[in-house]
Amino acid sequence: MMEFLLAHWLDIVTTVLGLAYILLEYRASVWMWAVGFAMQVLGIVLYYQKGLYADCGMEFYYLAMTIYGWWRWIRKSPKLMGNSGQNEASSASQPPDSGGLAIRHFPHRLVLPWLAVIAVVWAVIYWLLVMFTNSNVPLADSFTTALSIIGIWALAHKYLEQWLIWIAVDAVTCALYFYKDIPFKASLYALYVIIAIFGYFRWRRLMVVK
């Protein structure tokens, strides 16, 4: 038992942090960014050890977006500033630790540009993994990495549809991690899928109707 725990301690710790992270995200709590920062630092080590090089590199992007997301969430929503009525409605409809940014819909004008970015990034990362690493899961690893780029960006901007992106990422990641013998994190991502579904509907209820 002790040998198993020592072999999987990074997996276990990041799983616990990941569970705290998703629950705070479900609550739309700004404290999710602090928990996420710790999880991502440890994730860099874990993914490198397991040969998930795209995921490892992605953690550095996550760290940067965590700082950006924290800053975005604690700022006042530009659309609410100067409108005290809407500002009061926003504060009443969202948890007290949710920050100043209101939950919004993903802008339609950005859908096609972001789809193009995902396709290009997916292809580039896949090529890099095939050419320069010993990865045996380049297609799935590059897919989740490319899609996560927009997912964390959408979360930083507090877009409702970020949950739909994470459902796709989490489902593929769950299968990938079971295959790569990271059972605790794989189980966590299975739970993520369920929480993401409920999170989508919770955030939709918390939205301020404009």
CYANA upper distance limits for C-alpha pairs under 8 A (distance plus 0.5 A):
  1 MET  CA      5 LEU  CA      6.80
  2 MET  CA      6 LEU  CA      6.62
  3 GLU  CA      7 ALA  CA      6.65
  4 PHE  CA      8 HIS  CA      6.69
  5 LEU  CA      9 TRP  CA      5.97
  8 HIS  CA     12 ILE  CA      6.68
  8 HIS  CA    182 ILE  CA      8.44
  9 TRP  CA     13 VAL  CA      6.58
 10 LEU  CA     14 THR  CA      6.52
 10 LEU  CA     42 LEU  CA      7.50
 10 LEU  CA     43 GLY  CA      8.35
 10 LEU  CA     46 LEU  CA      6.72
 11 ASP  CA     15 THR  CA      6.49
 11 ASP  CA     46 LEU  CA      7.53
 11 ASP  CA    182 ILE  CA      7.09
 11 ASP  CA    183 PRO  CA      8.43
 11 ASP  CA    184 PHE  CA      6.61
 11 ASP  CA    185 LYS  CA      6.62
 12 ILE  CA     16 VAL  CA      6.82
 12 ILE  CA    184 PHE  CA      6.64
 12 ILE  CA    185 LYS  CA      7.90
 13 VAL  CA     17 LEU  CA      6.77
 14 THR  CA     18 GLY  CA      6.28
 14 THR  CA     39 MET  CA      5.95
 14 THR  CA     42 LEU  CA      7.24
 14 THR  CA     43 GLY  CA      7.26
 14 THR  CA    185 LYS  CA      7.95
 15 THR  CA     19 LEU  CA      6.65
 15 THR  CA    184 PHE  CA      6.78
 15 THR  CA    185 LYS  CA      5.80
 15 THR  CA    188 LEU  CA      6.77
 16 VAL  CA     20 ALA  CA      6.90
 17 LEU  CA     21 TYR  CA      6.55
 17 LEU  CA     35 VAL  CA      6.96
 17 LEU  CA     36 GLY  CA      7.88
 17 LEU  CA     38 ALA  CA      8.24
 17 LEU  CA     39 MET  CA      6.31
 18 GLY  CA     22 ILE  CA      6.71
 18 GLY  CA     35 VAL  CA      8.47
 18 GLY  CA     36 GLY  CA      7.84
 18 GLY  CA     39 MET  CA      7.18
 18 GLY  CA    188 LEU  CA      7.94
 19 LEU  CA     23 LEU  CA      6.75
 19 LEU  CA    188 LEU  CA      7.43
 20 ALA  CA     24 LEU  CA      6.67
 20 ALA  CA     32 MET  CA      8.18
 20 ALA  CA     35 VAL  CA      7.75
 21 TYR  CA     25 GLU  CA      6.63
 21 TYR  CA     32 MET  CA      5.61
 21 TYR  CA     33 TRP  CA      8.25
 21 TYR  CA     35 VAL  CA      6.40
 21 TYR  CA     36 GLY  CA      6.54
 22 ILE  CA     26 TYR  CA      6.54
 22 ILE  CA     32 MET  CA      8.05
 22 ILE  CA    192 TYR  CA      7.54
 22 ILE  CA    195 ILE  CA      8.00
 23 LEU  CA     27 ARG  CA      6.87
 23 LEU  CA    195 ILE  CA      8.39
 24 LEU  CA     28 ALA  CA      6.65
 24 LEU  CA     29 SER  CA      5.69
 24 LEU  CA     30 VAL  CA      8.18
 24 LEU  CA     31 TRP  CA      7.32
 24 LEU  CA     32 MET  CA      5.64
 25 GLU  CA     29 SER  CA      6.38
 25 GLU  CA     30 VAL  CA      8.38
 25 GLU  CA     32 MET  CA      6.40
 25 GLU  CA    199 GLY  CA      8.40
 26 TYR  CA    195 ILE  CA      7.88
 26 TYR  CA    196 ALA  CA      8.11
 26 TYR  CA    198 PHE  CA      8.44
 26 TYR  CA    199 GLY  CA      5.50
 26 TYR  CA    202 ARG  CA      7.89
 26 TYR  CA    203 TRP  CA      8.15
 27 ARG  CA     95 PRO  CA      7.65
 27 ARG  CA     98 SER  CA      8.20
 28 ALA  CA     94 GLN  CA      8.28
 28 ALA  CA     95 PRO  CA      7.62
 28 ALA  CA     97 ASP  CA      8.26
 28 ALA  CA     98 SER  CA      5.76
 28 ALA  CA    203 TRP  CA      8.06
 29 SER  CA     95 PRO  CA      7.67
 29 SER  CA     97 ASP  CA      5.68
 29 SER  CA     98 SER  CA      4.81
 29 SER  CA     99 GLY  CA      7.77
 30 VAL  CA     70 TRP  CA      7.20
 30 VAL  CA     73 TRP  CA      7.12
 30 VAL  CA     74 ILE  CA      7.95
 30 VAL  CA     97 ASP  CA      6.49
 30 VAL  CA     98 SER  CA      5.56
 30 VAL  CA     99 GLY  CA      6.30
 31 TRP  CA     35 VAL  CA      7.23
 31 TRP  CA     97 ASP  CA      8.03
 32 MET  CA     36 GLY  CA      6.43
 33 TRP  CA     37 PHE  CA      6.66
 33 TRP  CA     66 THR  CA      6.15
 33 TRP  CA     67 ILE  CA      8.04
 33 TRP  CA     69 GLY  CA      7.69
 33 TRP  CA     70 TRP  CA      6.48
 34 ALA  CA     38 ALA  CA      7.33
 34 ALA  CA     66 THR  CA      8.42
 35 VAL  CA     39 MET  CA      6.83
 36 GLY  CA     40 GLN  CA      6.54
 36 GLY  CA     66 THR  CA      7.64
 37 PHE  CA     41 VAL  CA      6.90
 37 PHE  CA     63 LEU  CA      6.57
 37 PHE  CA     66 THR  CA      6.99
 38 ALA  CA     42 LEU  CA      7.05
 39 MET  CA     43 GLY  CA      6.47
 40 GLN  CA     44 ILE  CA      6.79
 40 GLN  CA     59 GLU  CA      6.09
 40 GLN  CA     60 PHE  CA      8.28
 40 GLN  CA     62 TYR  CA      7.51
 40 GLN  CA     63 LEU  CA      7.09
 41 VAL  CA     45 VAL  CA      7.81
 41 VAL  CA     59 GLU  CA      7.86
 41 VAL  CA     63 LEU  CA      8.25
 42 LEU  CA     46 LEU  CA      6.94
 43 GLY  CA     47 TYR  CA      6.44
 43 GLY  CA     56 CYS  CA      7.51
 43 GLY  CA     59 GLU  CA      7.35
 44 ILE  CA     48 TYR  CA      6.69
 44 ILE  CA     55 ASP  CA      8.45
 44 ILE  CA     56 CYS  CA      5.42
 44 ILE  CA     57 GLY  CA      7.91
 44 ILE  CA     59 GLU  CA      6.45
 44 ILE  CA     60 PHE  CA      8.20
 45 VAL  CA     49 GLN  CA      6.75
 45 VAL  CA     56 CYS  CA      8.04
 46 LEU  CA     50 LYS  CA      6.85
 46 LEU  CA     56 CYS  CA      8.39
 47 TYR  CA     51 GLY  CA      6.60
 47 TYR  CA     52 LEU  CA      5.47
 47 TYR  CA     53 TYR  CA      7.05
 47 TYR  CA     55 ASP  CA      6.84
 47 TYR  CA     56 CYS  CA      5.55
 48 TYR  CA     52 LEU  CA      6.47
 48 TYR  CA     53 TYR  CA      6.41
 48 TYR  CA     56 CYS  CA      6.22
 50 LYS  CA    180 LYS  CA      7.78
 51 GLY  CA    134 ASN  CA      8.20
 51 GLY  CA    135 SER  CA      6.88
 52 LEU  CA     56 CYS  CA      6.64
 52 LEU  CA    135 SER  CA      7.52
 52 LEU  CA    141 ASP  CA      7.55
 53 TYR  CA     57 GLY  CA      6.62
 53 TYR  CA    129 LEU  CA      8.21
 53 TYR  CA    133 THR  CA      8.35
 53 TYR  CA    135 SER  CA      8.08
 54 ALA  CA     58 MET  CA      6.52
 54 ALA  CA    125 ILE  CA      7.73
 54 ALA  CA    129 LEU  CA      8.02
 54 ALA  CA    141 ASP  CA      6.73
 54 ALA  CA    142 SER  CA      6.81
 54 ALA  CA    145 THR  CA      6.87
 55 ASP  CA     59 GLU  CA      6.93
 55 ASP  CA    141 ASP  CA      7.40
 55 ASP  CA    145 THR  CA      6.65
 56 CYS  CA     60 PHE  CA      7.99
 57 GLY  CA     61 TYR  CA      7.71
 58 MET  CA     62 TYR  CA      6.73
 58 MET  CA    145 THR  CA      6.95
 58 MET  CA    149 ILE  CA      8.45
 59 GLU  CA     63 LEU  CA      6.65
 60 PHE  CA     64 ALA  CA      7.03
 61 TYR  CA     65 MET  CA      6.67
 61 TYR  CA    149 ILE  CA      8.44
 62 TYR  CA     66 THR  CA      6.35
 62 TYR  CA    152 ILE  CA      7.65
 63 LEU  CA     67 ILE  CA      7.08
 64 ALA  CA     68 TYR  CA      6.87
 65 MET  CA     69 GLY  CA      6.18
 65 MET  CA    152 ILE  CA      7.40
 65 MET  CA    153 TRP  CA      7.43
 65 MET  CA    156 ALA  CA      7.59
 66 THR  CA     70 TRP  CA      6.57
 66 THR  CA    156 ALA  CA      8.13
 67 ILE  CA     71 TRP  CA      6.83
 68 TYR  CA     72 ARG  CA      6.61
 68 TYR  CA    156 ALA  CA      7.45
 69 GLY  CA     73 TRP  CA      6.52
 69 GLY  CA    153 TRP  CA      8.43
 69 GLY  CA    155 LEU  CA      7.93
 69 GLY  CA    156 ALA  CA      4.60
 69 GLY  CA    157 HIS  CA      7.58
 70 TRP  CA     74 ILE  CA      6.79
 70 TRP  CA    156 ALA  CA      7.96
 71 TRP  CA     75 ARG  CA      6.93
 72 ARG  CA    101 LEU  CA      7.45
 72 ARG  CA    156 ALA  CA      7.04
 72 ARG  CA    157 HIS  CA      7.32
 73 TRP  CA     98 SER  CA      7.94
 73 TRP  CA     99 GLY  CA      5.59
 73 TRP  CA    100 GLY  CA      6.31
 73 TRP  CA    101 LEU  CA      5.48
 73 TRP  CA    156 ALA  CA      7.65
 73 TRP  CA    157 HIS  CA      8.09
 73 TRP  CA    158 LYS  CA      8.16
 74 ILE  CA     99 GLY  CA      5.02
 74 ILE  CA    100 GLY  CA      5.57
 74 ILE  CA    101 LEU  CA      7.13
 75 ARG  CA     99 GLY  CA      7.60
 75 ARG  CA    100 GLY  CA      5.73
 75 ARG  CA    101 LEU  CA      6.69
 76 LYS  CA     80 LEU  CA      7.71
 76 LYS  CA     81 MET  CA      7.11
 76 LYS  CA     99 GLY  CA      8.37
 76 LYS  CA    100 GLY  CA      4.91
 76 LYS  CA    101 LEU  CA      6.01
 77 SER  CA     81 MET  CA      6.86
 77 SER  CA    100 GLY  CA      6.42
 77 SER  CA    101 LEU  CA      4.95
 77 SER  CA    102 ALA  CA      6.47
 79 LYS  CA     83 ASN  CA      8.50
 80 LEU  CA     84 SER  CA      7.90
 80 LEU  CA     86 GLN  CA      6.55
 80 LEU  CA     87 ASN  CA      5.82
 81 MET  CA     87 ASN  CA      7.52
 83 ASN  CA     87 ASN  CA      6.63
 84 SER  CA     88 GLU  CA      6.54
 85 GLY  CA     89 ALA  CA      6.82
 86 GLN  CA     90 SER  CA      6.55
 86 GLN  CA    208 VAL  CA      8.42
 87 ASN  CA     91 SER  CA      6.79
 88 GLU  CA     92 ALA  CA      6.65
 89 ALA  CA     93 SER  CA      6.64
 89 ALA  CA    208 VAL  CA      7.47
 90 SER  CA     94 GLN  CA      6.76
 90 SER  CA    102 ALA  CA      7.07
 90 SER  CA    207 MET  CA      8.32
 90 SER  CA    208 VAL  CA      6.39
 91 SER  CA     95 PRO  CA      7.98
 91 SER  CA     96 PRO  CA      7.66
 93 SER  CA    206 LEU  CA      6.02
 93 SER  CA    207 MET  CA      7.79
 93 SER  CA    208 VAL  CA      7.63
 94 GLN  CA     98 SER  CA      7.02
 94 GLN  CA    206 LEU  CA      6.25
 94 GLN  CA    207 MET  CA      8.39
101 LEU  CA    157 HIS  CA      8.49
101 LEU  CA    158 LYS  CA      7.69
102 ALA  CA    158 LYS  CA      7.50
102 ALA  CA    207 MET  CA      7.73
102 ALA  CA    208 VAL  CA      7.82
103 ILE  CA    158 LYS  CA      5.67
103 ILE  CA    159 TYR  CA      6.31
103 ILE  CA    160 LEU  CA      6.80
103 ILE  CA    203 TRP  CA      7.71
103 ILE  CA    206 LEU  CA      7.92
103 ILE  CA    207 MET  CA      5.92
103 ILE  CA    208 VAL  CA      7.76
104 ARG  CA    158 LYS  CA      6.84
104 ARG  CA    159 TYR  CA      5.35
104 ARG  CA    160 LEU  CA      6.34
104 ARG  CA    207 MET  CA      7.29
105 HIS  CA    159 TYR  CA      5.63
105 HIS  CA    160 LEU  CA      5.87
105 HIS  CA    161 GLU  CA      7.05
106 PHE  CA    110 LEU  CA      8.14
106 PHE  CA    111 VAL  CA      8.44
106 PHE  CA    154 ALA  CA      7.99
106 PHE  CA    159 TYR  CA      5.77
106 PHE  CA    160 LEU  CA      7.26
106 PHE  CA    161 GLU  CA      6.58
106 PHE  CA    162 GLN  CA      8.48
107 PRO  CA    111 VAL  CA      7.62
109 ARG  CA    113 PRO  CA      8.34
110 LEU  CA    114 TRP  CA      6.53
111 VAL  CA    115 LEU  CA      6.67
112 LEU  CA    116 ALA  CA      6.73
113 PRO  CA    117 VAL  CA      6.80
114 TRP  CA    118 ILE  CA      6.62
114 TRP  CA    150 ILE  CA      7.74
115 LEU  CA    119 ALA  CA      6.76
116 ALA  CA    120 VAL  CA      6.77
117 VAL  CA    121 VAL  CA      6.50
118 ILE  CA    122 TRP  CA      6.35
118 ILE  CA    146 ALA  CA      5.93
118 ILE  CA    147 LEU  CA      6.63
118 ILE  CA    149 ILE  CA      8.46
118 ILE  CA    150 ILE  CA      8.19
119 ALA  CA    123 ALA  CA      6.74
119 ALA  CA    146 ALA  CA      8.27
120 VAL  CA    124 VAL  CA      6.66
121 VAL  CA    125 ILE  CA      6.48
121 VAL  CA    146 ALA  CA      6.12
122 TRP  CA    126 TYR  CA      6.52
122 TRP  CA    142 SER  CA      5.95
122 TRP  CA    143 PHE  CA      6.07
122 TRP  CA    145 THR  CA      8.01
122 TRP  CA    146 ALA  CA      5.63
122 TRP  CA    147 LEU  CA      8.49
123 ALA  CA    127 TRP  CA      6.70
123 ALA  CA    142 SER  CA      8.25
124 VAL  CA    128 LEU  CA      6.73
125 ILE  CA    129 LEU  CA      6.61
125 ILE  CA    142 SER  CA      5.96
125 ILE  CA    146 ALA  CA      8.35
126 TYR  CA    130 VAL  CA      6.69
126 TYR  CA    138 PRO  CA      6.06
126 TYR  CA    139 LEU  CA      6.55
126 TYR  CA    141 ASP  CA      8.43
126 TYR  CA    142 SER  CA      5.81
127 TRP  CA    131 MET  CA      6.47
128 LEU  CA    132 PHE  CA      6.13
128 LEU  CA    133 THR  CA      7.87
129 LEU  CA    133 THR  CA      5.58
129 LEU  CA    134 ASN  CA      7.84
129 LEU  CA    135 SER  CA      6.76
129 LEU  CA    138 PRO  CA      6.28
129 LEU  CA    142 SER  CA      8.40
130 VAL  CA    134 ASN  CA      7.76
130 VAL  CA    135 SER  CA      7.47
130 VAL  CA    138 PRO  CA      6.96
137 VAL  CA    141 ASP  CA      6.43
137 VAL  CA    176 LEU  CA      8.49
138 PRO  CA    142 SER  CA      6.28
139 LEU  CA    143 PHE  CA      6.62
140 ALA  CA    144 THR  CA      6.76
140 ALA  CA    172 VAL  CA      7.68
140 ALA  CA    173 THR  CA      8.41
140 ALA  CA    176 LEU  CA      7.64
141 ASP  CA    145 THR  CA      6.73
141 ASP  CA    176 LEU  CA      8.29
142 SER  CA    146 ALA  CA      6.54
143 PHE  CA    147 LEU  CA      6.66
144 THR  CA    148 SER  CA      6.36
144 THR  CA    169 VAL  CA      5.88
144 THR  CA    172 VAL  CA      7.57
144 THR  CA    173 THR  CA      7.28
145 THR  CA    149 ILE  CA      6.97
146 ALA  CA    150 ILE  CA      7.96
147 LEU  CA    151 GLY  CA      6.82
147 LEU  CA    165 ILE  CA      7.70
147 LEU  CA    169 VAL  CA      7.23
148 SER  CA    152 ILE  CA      6.54
148 SER  CA    165 ILE  CA      8.21
148 SER  CA    166 TRP  CA      7.90
148 SER  CA    169 VAL  CA      7.27
149 ILE  CA    153 TRP  CA      6.93
150 ILE  CA    154 ALA  CA      6.45
150 ILE  CA    165 ILE  CA      8.50
151 GLY  CA    155 LEU  CA      6.69
151 GLY  CA    162 GLN  CA      6.03
151 GLY  CA    165 ILE  CA      6.24
151 GLY  CA    166 TRP  CA      6.84
152 ILE  CA    156 ALA  CA      6.61
152 ILE  CA    162 GLN  CA      8.17
153 TRP  CA    157 HIS  CA      6.95
154 ALA  CA    158 LYS  CA      6.63
154 ALA  CA    159 TYR  CA      5.93
154 ALA  CA    161 GLU  CA      8.14
154 ALA  CA    162 GLN  CA      5.85
155 LEU  CA    159 TYR  CA      6.49
155 LEU  CA    162 GLN  CA      6.17
158 LYS  CA    162 GLN  CA      8.18
160 LEU  CA    200 TYR  CA      7.17
160 LEU  CA    203 TRP  CA      6.93
160 LEU  CA    204 ARG  CA      7.22
161 GLU  CA    165 ILE  CA      7.32
161 GLU  CA    200 TYR  CA      7.93
162 GLN  CA    166 TRP  CA      6.85
163 TRP  CA    167 ILE  CA      6.74
163 TRP  CA    196 ALA  CA      6.14
163 TRP  CA    197 ILE  CA      7.71
163 TRP  CA    199 GLY  CA      7.45
163 TRP  CA    200 TYR  CA      6.03
164 LEU  CA    168 ALA  CA      7.25
164 LEU  CA    196 ALA  CA      8.07
164 LEU  CA    197 ILE  CA      8.30
164 LEU  CA    200 TYR  CA      7.91
165 ILE  CA    169 VAL  CA      6.91
166 TRP  CA    170 ASP  CA      6.19
166 TRP  CA    193 VAL  CA      8.14
166 TRP  CA    196 ALA  CA      7.53
167 ILE  CA    171 ALA  CA      6.64
167 ILE  CA    192 TYR  CA      8.07
167 ILE  CA    193 VAL  CA      5.71
167 ILE  CA    196 ALA  CA      6.59
167 ILE  CA    197 ILE  CA      7.74
168 ALA  CA    172 VAL  CA      7.01
169 VAL  CA    173 THR  CA      6.49
170 ASP  CA    174 CYS  CA      6.42
170 ASP  CA    189 TYR  CA      5.84
170 ASP  CA    190 ALA  CA      7.45
170 ASP  CA    192 TYR  CA      6.90
170 ASP  CA    193 VAL  CA      6.35
171 ALA  CA    175 ALA  CA      7.25
171 ALA  CA    189 TYR  CA      7.46
171 ALA  CA    190 ALA  CA      7.13
171 ALA  CA    193 VAL  CA      6.82
172 VAL  CA    176 LEU  CA      6.72
173 THR  CA    177 TYR  CA      6.50
173 THR  CA    186 ALA  CA      7.65
173 THR  CA    189 TYR  CA      7.26
174 CYS  CA    178 PHE  CA      6.89
174 CYS  CA    185 LYS  CA      8.16
174 CYS  CA    186 ALA  CA      5.02
174 CYS  CA    187 SER  CA      7.30
174 CYS  CA    188 LEU  CA      8.26
174 CYS  CA    189 TYR  CA      5.56
174 CYS  CA    190 ALA  CA      6.21
175 ALA  CA    179 TYR  CA      6.85
175 ALA  CA    186 ALA  CA      7.45
176 LEU  CA    180 LYS  CA      6.76
176 LEU  CA    186 ALA  CA      8.15
177 TYR  CA    181 ASP  CA      6.60
177 TYR  CA    182 ILE  CA      5.65
177 TYR  CA    183 PRO  CA      7.15
177 TYR  CA    185 LYS  CA      7.40
177 TYR  CA    186 ALA  CA      5.46
178 PHE  CA    182 ILE  CA      6.24
178 PHE  CA    183 PRO  CA      5.93
178 PHE  CA    186 ALA  CA      5.95
182 ILE  CA    186 ALA  CA      6.56
183 PRO  CA    187 SER  CA      6.60
184 PHE  CA    188 LEU  CA      6.72
185 LYS  CA    189 TYR  CA      6.73
186 ALA  CA    190 ALA  CA      6.95
187 SER  CA    191 LEU  CA      6.91
188 LEU  CA    192 TYR  CA      6.58
189 TYR  CA    193 VAL  CA      6.87
190 ALA  CA    194 ILE  CA      7.48
191 LEU  CA    195 ILE  CA      6.73
192 TYR  CA    196 ALA  CA      6.27
193 VAL  CA    197 ILE  CA      6.91
194 ILE  CA    198 PHE  CA      7.11
195 ILE  CA    199 GLY  CA      6.27
196 ALA  CA    200 TYR  CA      6.56
197 ILE  CA    201 PHE  CA      7.39
198 PHE  CA    202 ARG  CA      6.71
199 GLY  CA    203 TRP  CA      6.51
200 TYR  CA    204 ARG  CA      6.67
201 PHE  CA    205 ARG  CA      6.82
202 ARG  CA    206 LEU  CA      6.85
203 TRP  CA    207 MET  CA      6.71
